[in-house]
Amino acid sequence: MQANDAQTLVLCALCDGPLHGYAINAAIEKLTGKRLGVGSLYGALTRLEAKELIEPLGEVARTRPVQLTPRGREVLEQELRSMARVAAAGLKSLGLSPA
């Protein structure tokens, strides 16, 4: 999995509200059927926070939840729309209809 893929999955997991690392990975597993490795997950969180796409809420019961920033929502929407265009074109090339 590419670094940008992990970041996109983290942003998707945070769409419904703030989560901490373990809960983010559980949401990713529910979405994809697989969990990210610890290094991939926390590397993605570090990069997303540095880009100001997510922000920490402070420590809560020994966890550190994060949430999407408004910019994070914008970036995720752009990425998902781009992915949808690519998927639709690929499916069309294969003679298939989008789901």
N, C-alpha and C positions, 0 to 999 in steps of 0.2 A: 504494500500500500504506500502510495506517495505521501509526502508531508502535507501537501495541500488537501489530499483526500481526508486525512485525519483531521485537519482543521475544519473542513466542511462538515464532517460528521459531528464534531464537537459543537459547532454552531447550530446544526440541526437539533441536536439533543437539548440545547438551551432555549429553543423556541417557545417551549411551554412554561418557562420560568427558570429561576436560579436552581442550580444543582452543585453538589460537590463532586470531586473526582470519581469516587466509586459509583455514584448515581449516574454520572455522565456516561461512564463505561457500560453500565447496565442498560441505559437507554440506547446506546449504540448497538449493543448486543441484540436488543429487542428489534431494532430497525434492520440490522444486517445479518444477524445470526452469528456474529463473531465479535469478540472483544478486541480492543486495541491493546498492544503490549504497553506495559507501564511507561517505558521510555517514549513511545509514540504519543501516548495520551498526555503525559506531563510536558513533553516537548511542544506539542500543539498548544496546550494551555499557555505556556510561556510565550510562544510566538504570538498568539492571539492577544494576549494582554499587552505585549510590547507594541502591537499595531493598534491598540486601543479599540479592539473589536469586542472584547469582553472586559469586565471589571470585577474585582473581588468585592464581596459584601462584608468582609471581616470574618473573624472566627466565630463559628456557631457550634457549640457542643463538640469541640475538638475537630471540627471540619472547617473547610474554607470554601464556602459556596461562591460561585461566580455567576454573572448574568451577562446577557447580550447588552451591548451599548446600542444606541440608535444607529451609529455607523456600522456596527456589526450586523444589524438587521438589513441595512442597505446592501452591504457587501454580499451577504448570504443570498438575498433575493436575486442580485445580478448573477451570481454563480449558478444558482438553481435554474434560472431562466436560460442561461447559456447551455447548461447541461441538457435541459429539455430540448433545445433546438438541435443539439448534436444527436441526442437519442432519437428524435423524430426523423432526422435525415438518415441516420443509420438504419432504422427500421424500414423506412421507405425504400432504401437501396436493397434491402433484403426481401422486399415484396411483402412486408408485414404492416399491419395497422398498429398505431400506438395504443397502448393498453387503456 
